[in-house]
Amino acid sequence: MTTATKKKAKIKLQPLGDRVVVQRDESESTTAGGIVLPDSAKDKPARGRVLSVGDGKLLEDGTRGKLQVKVGDRVLFSSYAGETFKVDDEELLLMREDEILAVLED
């Protein structure tokens, strides 16, 4: 179980169960041809970094299932995954682990 902490406001985010907090990667602001895109024209990236994880899904026998992702993992998810919320003017996603499609390896 790991908690995401913001340095400025000292807000701790502890997702419950099989949920994870993800910070979405920045979207590209220019095209390959050099055209600068306004925020309204940008697609939200479906990639991000895991900031905190819950303690696992509660199984029928009362134990907790271990999550496959960990803090710091770069992940790929669908563009409609999770719930978006703001903490200190930073947009974060809260999603279930099963909404994550893959872990990206460098």
N, C-alpha and C positions, 0 to 999 in steps of 0.2 A: 504494500500500500504506500503510495507516494503522493505528496501534496504539491501542487503548483503554488509558488509564492511570488507575488509581485514585489519588486524592490521598493518602489515608491510608497505604496499605500499599505504594504504588509498584509494584503488580502490573501488568505489561504483558500484554495479550492480543492476540496476532497470529494471526487466523484464517488458515488455509491455503487455497489454491486459490480456489474460488468461494463460500467461506463468509463469513458476516457475523455480527457480534455485535450483538444488539438488546436494548435495555432496554425492557421492557414498560411501557406507561402504567399509572398507578395506577387501580385499579377504583373505581367509585363506592361510597361507604359509606352513602348514604341513597337511598331511592327518591324518585320525584316527589311522593309523598304524605307524605314526611317520616319514613318508617320507617327506623331505623338497622339496617343489615345486618351480621351477624357475618361474619368472614373465611370461614367454611365455606360460607356461602350466596352468596358473591360469585362471579360469572362472571369468569374471567380475560379481560381485554381482548385483542382481536386486533389491537391497534395498538401501535406503539412507535417508538423513535428508534434509528437506526443509530449504534453507538458506534465500530465499527472494521470494516474490510473486508479481505479477502484480496487477493492480487495477480492474480486472474483464473483462469478455467478453462484448463487445458492443452489446446491444440488439437492435431489430428493432425500438423500441420506443425512442432510444437515451440514455437510462439509461445503467448503468453497472451492470451485474450480479455478485453476490457475489461468491467468490471462496470457495470451500469446504475445502481446505487445508490452513494451516497457518504456519508461521515460527516456526521451531522446530519439526514439525510433522515427524515421521518416516514413510516412504512410501514404497510401493512395486510397481514395474513397470516392463515392459518387458525388456529383455536384449538389444533390439534394439531401445528403446525409446529415444527420444531427440537427441540433437546435443552436442557433446563433445567439450569442449574448455579448455584452460589452463589459469589460472591467478596465477602469481607468483609461477610457478612450481606445482600448485595444479590443478588436473583435476576435472572440474565441468560439470554438465549437464544442458542444457536449454531445457525444454520440455513444451508442452501444458498440462494443467490440465487434459484433457481427456485421456492422455497417462498414467496417474497414475491409477493403478488398485485397490489399497486399502491403507488405513491408518492403520499402525500397532500400537496397543495399548499395553502398558507394563502391 
